[in-house]
Amino acid sequence: MFGAAFLTVPWLALHTALGVDLTTGVTVALSGIAVLGASFLLAWGAETAEADVPRAFALAILAVLAVAPEYAMDALYAWEAGINPGSPESAEAASLAVANMTGANRILIGIGWSAIALFTVYRARDTGDEAVESRPGFLADVVRLDHGIATEILFLFAATVFAFFVPLGAGIGAVDMVVLVGLYVTYIFVAMNSPHEDEEQIGVPAYLQSYRKPKRIATTLALFVFSGIVILVAVEPFAHGLEALGKSVGIPSFLMIQWVAPLASESPELIVVAYLVNKARSTAGFNALISSKLNQWTLLIGTLVLVYSLSVGSYAPLPLDTHQMGELWLTAAQSYFAIAILVTFSISLREAVALLGLFLAQFVYSVTGLALTLPVPGLGAVTFDGPTSLVGFSVVYLVVGTALFVRRRRHLAAVAKLSVRRVRGDYGANETPAAVED
């Protein structure tokens, strides 16, 4: 714990306390190292909290704190967009706010979910993780997920369906905030009332759980608060530092904020999950990933209009241009496809590779600006570039996802039933969706 906390000291001492004028490269490096240390403290705090609150709720809190950099960065650009509404600077800041949010969500699924699934199967050889099921065939091994995530899957599905309608309004407005934030508040309420499931801890969390209850709770809260503060104070210099570094090498700010910044700010979450997988706790790791996706897809979108309106001084929806509408639809379509995979409470290596491959394909298009001309029946030759590539990839995700949902429609219905029964506590811990449906 001392070692992890010490990683935050250079940034807190030089920048926050002493106000030393650091170069851009040093600023980005020290703030990144501080976030690394804070992420370990977050993981230990969340695991320790499982002794006193339902595990689903502890992981939900972990998910919120682990993506604190994302919230702070989005809030920063939403605030800057409201300073002088209608100006080119305001339009650029609003575009960057949406870019950061969509990039973070797509990275979380495209890289996070797929890479952790691959890493789980790889580590299972040494950890003996019982969640990994070996099957004959090419990339046929499967990671089995806890049926307790039925609630997260159901709420994520509802948020994803609603997200398709967000771009159809005048921007991200009050209705979007009420619905999306309301979904997450309801989910937290449900998580707090979930059954309290104990899981034996090892290492630092086991030591902290040996404390008497008052000291244990105080330590857990201290870890959460300290880690959250460290992450929050590093966000603005980190974001603007990345922008400056990108401009110095000729990379547009939009690409830096959509891809590089979210990749860095998602690192605490991925580190936390990799740490859990390394301890043969892949179930808890995936629970944290799915919970993080849920809060990013609800709170992160829903609160943008609140920050923007506070900056403007009166209610105003955060404006969306045509390109950002396409970015939102693509992000929703990717989420739709990912839920179609997880609705069976498993993810195979083939499905993980499909998630990663589709993400990398659309990432290359967005970064390189490559154009692809293909013959389309009835339309002749169609060139996919810019906005059309966003629509094209969205259609691919939707078609494949819908095909999976049609095949797995009974699973989706069972997820809803399982979620309700889980809240009531009237089903067995190892009961399958099929058994619930029967």
C-alpha positions in Angstrom: 0.0 0.0 0.0 2.9 2.4 0.8 4.5 1.6 -2.5 1.2 2.3 -4.4 0.6 5.5 -2.5 4.2 6.6 -3.1 3.6 6.6 -6.9 1.3 9.5 -6.4 3.7 11.6 -4.4 5.8 13.2 -7.2 2.7 14.6 -8.9 1.0 15.7 -5.7 4.2 17.3 -4.3 5.6 19.0 -7.4 2.4 20.1 -9.2 -0.4 20.2 -6.7 1.4 21.3 -3.5 4.5 23.2 -4.7 3.1 24.4 -8.1 6.4 23.7 -9.9 6.2 24.6 -13.6 6.7 21.2 -15.4 7.3 20.5 -19.0 4.4 19.0 -21.0 6.1 15.6 -21.2 6.9 15.4 -17.5 3.3 16.5 -16.7 1.8 13.7 -18.7 4.3 11.2 -17.3 3.9 12.1 -13.6 0.1 12.4 -13.8 -0.1 9.0 -15.5 2.1 7.4 -12.8 0.0 8.9 -10.1 -3.2 7.4 -11.7 -1.4 4.0 -11.8 -0.8 4.1 -8.0 -4.3 5.3 -7.3 -5.8 2.5 -9.3 -4.2 -0.1 -7.1 -5.5 1.6 -4.0 -9.0 1.7 -5.6 -8.9 -2.1 -6.3 -7.9 -2.9 -2.7 -10.5 -0.5 -1.3 -13.3 -2.1 -3.4 -12.3 -5.6 -2.4 -12.1 -4.6 1.3 -15.6 -3.1 1.0 -17.1 -6.4 0.1 -16.9 -7.4 3.7 -19.5 -4.7 4.6 -21.7 -4.2 1.5 -23.1 -6.3 -1.3 -20.3 -7.2 -3.8 -22.4 -5.8 -6.7 -22.6 -2.4 -4.9 -18.8 -2.4 -4.0 -18.0 -3.1 -7.6 -20.4 -0.4 -8.8 -18.6 2.1 -6.6 -15.2 0.9 -7.9 -16.5 1.3 -11.4 -17.5 4.9 -10.8 -14.2 5.8 -9.2 -12.1 3.9 -11.7 -13.5 6.0 -14.5 -13.3 9.3 -12.6 -10.7 10.6 -15.1 -13.2 10.1 -17.9 -15.9 12.0 -16.0 -13.6 14.8 -15.2 -12.2 15.1 -18.7 -15.7 15.2 -20.2 -16.9 17.7 -17.7 -13.9 19.9 -18.5 -14.7 20.1 -22.2 -18.5 20.4 -21.6 -17.8 23.3 -19.2 -15.5 25.0 -21.8 -18.1 24.5 -24.5 -20.6 26.6 -22.4 -18.3 29.5 -21.7 -19.0 31.2 -25.1 -21.8 29.3 -26.8 -22.1 29.7 -30.5 -18.4 30.4 -31.0 -16.0 28.1 -32.9 -14.2 27.4 -29.6 -17.5 26.3 -28.0 -18.3 24.0 -30.9 -14.8 22.5 -30.8 -15.1 21.9 -27.0 -18.5 20.3 -27.4 -17.2 18.1 -30.1 -14.2 17.0 -27.9 -16.6 16.2 -25.0 -18.6 13.8 -27.2 -15.5 12.5 -28.8 -13.9 11.6 -25.4 -17.1 10.0 -24.2 -17.7 7.9 -27.4 -14.0 6.9 -27.6 -13.9 5.8 -24.0 -17.0 3.7 -24.4 -15.7 2.0 -27.5 -12.3 1.4 -26.0 -13.8 -0.1 -22.9 -15.6 -2.8 -25.0 -13.4 -3.1 -28.0 -10.1 -3.4 -26.1 -11.2 -3.8 -22.5 -13.7 -6.7 -22.7 -11.9 -8.5 -25.5 -8.4 -8.2 -24.0 -9.5 -9.2 -20.5 -11.2 -12.3 -21.9 -8.1 -13.3 -23.8 -5.9 -12.6 -20.7 -8.3 -14.6 -18.5 -7.9 -17.7 -20.7 -4.1 -17.2 -20.9 -3.7 -16.9 -17.1 -6.1 -19.8 -16.4 -3.2 -22.2 -17.2 -1.4 -20.9 -14.1 -4.2 -19.7 -11.8 -6.6 -22.6 -12.4 -9.5 -20.1 -12.8 -12.7 -22.2 -12.7 -14.5 -19.6 -14.8 -12.5 -20.8 -17.9 -14.0 -23.7 -19.8 -11.7 -25.5 -22.3 -13.4 -26.7 -25.5 -12.1 -28.4 -28.5 -11.6 -26.4 -31.7 -10.0 -23.2 -32.8 -10.4 -20.3 -30.3 -13.3 -22.3 -28.7 -12.4 -21.8 -25.0 -15.0 -19.9 -23.0 -15.0 -17.6 -20.0 -18.0 -18.2 -17.9 -19.5 -15.2 -16.2 -21.4 -14.9 -12.9 -25.1 -15.1 -13.3 -25.3 -12.2 -10.8 -24.5 -9.8 -13.6 -28.0 -10.3 -15.0 -29.0 -7.0 -13.5 -26.1 -5.1 -15.1 -26.8 -6.7 -18.5 -30.5 -5.8 -18.3 -29.9 -2.1 -17.4 -27.1 -1.8 -20.0 -29.5 -3.2 -22.6 -32.1 -0.6 -21.7 -29.6 2.3 -21.7 -28.2 1.1 -25.1 -31.7 1.0 -26.7 -32.4 4.5 -25.5 -29.0 5.8 -26.7 -30.0 5.2 -30.3 -32.6 8.0 -29.9 -30.3 10.5 -28.2 -28.9 12.0 -31.5 -32.5 12.5 -32.8 -33.1 15.5 -30.5 -31.6 19.0 -30.6 -28.6 17.7 -28.7 -28.0 15.9 -25.4 -30.8 17.4 -23.3 -32.8 17.2 -20.1 -34.8 14.1 -21.1 -31.6 12.2 -21.9 -30.2 13.2 -18.5 -33.4 12.2 -16.6 -33.7 8.8 -18.4 -30.0 7.8 -18.3 -29.2 9.1 -14.8 -32.4 7.6 -13.6 -31.5 4.2 -15.0 -28.2 4.3 -13.1 -29.7 5.5 -9.8 -32.2 2.6 -10.1 -29.4 0.2 -10.8 -27.5 1.4 -7.7 -30.6 0.9 -5.6 -31.0 -2.6 -6.9 -27.3 -3.4 -6.3 -27.5 -2.2 -2.7 -30.4 -4.6 -2.1 -28.6 -7.6 -3.8 -27.7 -10.6 -1.7 -24.5 -10.2 0.3 -22.1 -12.8 -1.1 -18.8 -13.3 0.7 -15.7 -14.3 -1.2 -12.4 -15.1 0.5 -9.7 -12.5 -0.1 -6.0 -12.8 -0.2 -3.1 -10.2 0.1 -3.8 -6.6 1.0 -7.7 -6.9 1.0 -7.5 -9.9 3.3 -5.3 -7.9 5.7 -7.6 -4.9 5.7 -10.6 -7.1 6.2 -9.0 -8.4 9.4 -9.5 -4.9 11.0 -12.3 -4.3 13.3 -15.4 -2.9 11.5 -15.0 0.8 12.4 -11.3 0.8 11.4 -12.0 -1.2 8.3 -14.8 1.1 7.1 -12.6 4.2 7.8 -9.7 2.7 5.9 -11.9 1.8 2.9 -13.4 5.3 2.7 -9.9 6.8 3.0 -8.7 4.7 0.1 -11.7 5.7 -2.0 -11.4 9.4 -1.2 -7.6 9.6 -1.6 -7.6 7.7 -4.9 -10.5 9.8 -6.3 -8.7 13.1 -5.4 -5.5 11.9 -7.0 -7.3 11.0 -10.2 -9.3 14.2 -10.3 -6.4 16.6 -9.8 -4.5 14.9 -12.6 -7.2 15.1 -15.3 -7.0 18.7 -16.6 -3.2 18.9 -16.9 -3.2 15.4 -18.4 -5.9 16.2 -21.0 -4.4 19.5 -22.1 -0.9 18.0 -22.0 -2.0 15.3 -24.4 -3.5 17.9 -26.7 -0.2 19.9 -26.7 1.8 16.7 -27.3 -0.4 15.8 -30.2 -0.2 19.2 -31.8 3.6 19.2 -31.5 3.8 16.0 -33.7 0.9 17.0 -36.0 -1.9 14.9 -34.5 -5.3 16.6 -34.4 -6.8 17.4 -31.0 -9.9 15.4 -31.9 -8.0 12.2 -32.4 -5.9 12.7 -29.3 -9.0 13.3 -27.1 -11.1 10.5 -28.7 -8.5 7.8 -28.6 -5.2 8.6 -26.7 -6.8 10.4 -23.7 -9.5 7.7 -23.1 -7.0 4.9 -23.5 -4.8 6.5 -20.8 -7.7 7.4 -18.5 -9.2 3.9 -18.9 -5.9 2.4 -17.7 -6.9 2.4 -13.9 -9.9 0.3 -14.7 -8.0 -2.2 -16.9 -5.2 -2.4 -14.3 -7.8 -3.2 -11.6 -9.4 -5.9 -13.7 -6.1 -7.4 -14.8 -5.2 -7.5 -11.1 -8.4 -9.3 -10.3 -7.9 -11.8 -13.1 -4.4 -12.5 -12.0 -5.9 -13.6 -8.6 -8.2 -16.0 -10.4 -11.1 -13.6 -9.8 -12.1 -13.1 -13.4 -15.8 -13.1 -12.4 -15.3 -10.0 -10.2 -13.2 -8.5 -13.0 -15.8 -8.8 -15.6 -18.5 -7.6 -13.2 -16.4 -4.4 -12.7 -16.0 -4.0 -16.5 -19.7 -4.3 -17.2 -20.6 -2.0 -14.3 -18.1 0.5 -15.7 -19.7 0.4 -19.1 -23.1 0.8 -17.5 -22.1 4.0 -15.6 -20.2 5.4 -18.5 -23.1 4.8 -20.8 -25.6 6.4 -18.4 -23.9 8.9 -16.1 -21.2 10.0 -18.5 -23.8 10.9 -21.2 -26.5 12.2 -18.9 -24.4 14.6 -16.9 -22.9 16.4 -19.9 -26.0 18.6 -20.4 -25.9 19.5 -16.6 -22.3 20.7 -16.8 -22.9 22.5 -20.0 -26.0 24.3 -18.7 -24.2 25.3 -15.5 -21.4 26.8 -17.6 -23.9 28.6 -19.9 -25.8 29.9 -16.9 -29.2 28.5 -18.0 -30.6 25.3 -19.4 -29.3 24.4 -22.8 -28.8 21.0 -24.5 -25.2 20.2 -25.5 -25.2 20.6 -29.3 -24.3 17.7 -31.6 -23.0 18.0 -35.1 -23.6 15.4 -37.8 -20.3 13.7 -37.2 -20.9 13.4 -33.4 -24.4 12.0 -34.1 -22.7 9.2 -36.2 -20.2 8.6 -33.4 -23.0 8.1 -30.9 -24.9 5.7 -33.1 -21.7 3.7 -33.7 -21.0 3.5 -30.0 -24.6 2.4 -29.3 -24.3 -0.2 -32.1 -21.1 -1.7 -30.6 -22.7 -1.9 -27.2 -25.7 -3.6 -28.7 -23.5 -6.3 -30.3 -21.5 -6.7 -27.1 -24.7 -7.3 -25.0 -25.8 -9.9 -27.6 -22.6 -11.8 -26.7 -22.8 -11.6 -23.0 -26.5 -12.4 -22.7 -25.5 -16.1 -22.5 -23.3 -15.2 -19.5 -20.1 -16.2 -21.4 -17.7 -14.9 -23.9 -15.6 -17.2 -26.1 -12.2 -16.5 -27.6 -13.9 -16.2 -31.0 -16.3 -13.6 -29.7 -13.5 -11.7 -28.0 -11.5 -11.7 -31.3 -14.6 -10.5 -33.2 -15.0 -7.6 -30.7 -11.4 -6.6 -31.0 -11.2 -7.0 -34.8 -14.3 -4.8 -35.5 -13.0 -2.2 -33.1 -9.6 -2.1 -34.7 -11.1 -1.9 -38.2 -13.2 1.2 -37.3 -10.4 2.6 -35.3 -8.1 2.5 -38.4 -10.7 4.2 -40.5 -11.2 7.0 -38.0 -7.5 7.6 -37.5 -6.1 7.2 -41.0 -9.1 8.6 -42.9 -8.9 5.8 -45.5 -11.7 5.5 -48.0 -13.0 2.3 -49.3 -15.2 2.0 -52.4 -17.5 -1.1 -52.6 -20.3 -2.1 -55.0 -23.7 -2.0 -53.3 -26.7 -3.6 -55.0 -29.1 -1.0 -56.2 -26.7 1.9 -55.3 -23.7 1.2 -57.5 -20.3 2.1 -56.1 -20.4 3.6 -52.6 -17.4 5.2 -51.0 -17.1 4.6 -47.2 -15.2 7.5 -45.6 -15.8 9.9 -42.7 -19.5 9.8 -41.7 -20.4 7.0 -44.1 -17.8 4.7 -42.4 -19.5 5.4 -39.1 -22.9 4.4 -40.5 -21.3 1.4 -42.3 -19.8 0.0 -39.1 -22.9 0.7 -37.2 -24.9 -1.4 -39.7 -22.4 -4.2 -39.3 -22.7 -4.2 -35.5 -26.5 -4.0 -35.7 -26.9 -6.8 -38.2 -24.6 -9.2 -36.4 -26.0 -8.3 -33.0 -29.6 -8.7 -34.1 -28.8 -12.1 -35.6 -27.3 -13.1 -32.2 -30.3 -11.8 -30.3 -32.7 -13.7 -32.6 -30.8 -16.9 -31.8 -30.6 -16.0 -28.1 -34.0 -14.4 -27.5 -34.9 -16.9 -24.8 -31.7 -15.9 -23.0 -32.6 -12.3 -23.0 -36.0 -13.0 -21.5 -34.3 -15.3 -18.9 -31.9 -12.5 -18.0 -34.8 -10.2 -17.1 -36.4 -13.0 -15.0 -33.1 -13.9 -13.3 -32.5 -10.2 -12.5 -35.8 -9.9 -10.8 -35.4 -13.1 -8.8 -31.9 -12.1 -7.8 -33.1 -8.9 -6.2 -35.8 -10.9 -4.4 -33.2 -13.5 -3.3 -35.3 -16.4 -4.3 -33.0 -18.4 -6.6 -29.9 -20.4 -6.1 -26.4 -18.9 -6.7 -25.6 -21.3 -9.4 -29.0 -21.4 -11.1 -28.8 -20.9 -14.9 -31.0 -18.7 -17.1 -32.4 -21.8 -18.7 -33.4 -23.2 -15.3 -35.1 -19.9 -14.4 -36.9 -19.9 -17.7 -38.1 -23.4 -17.2 
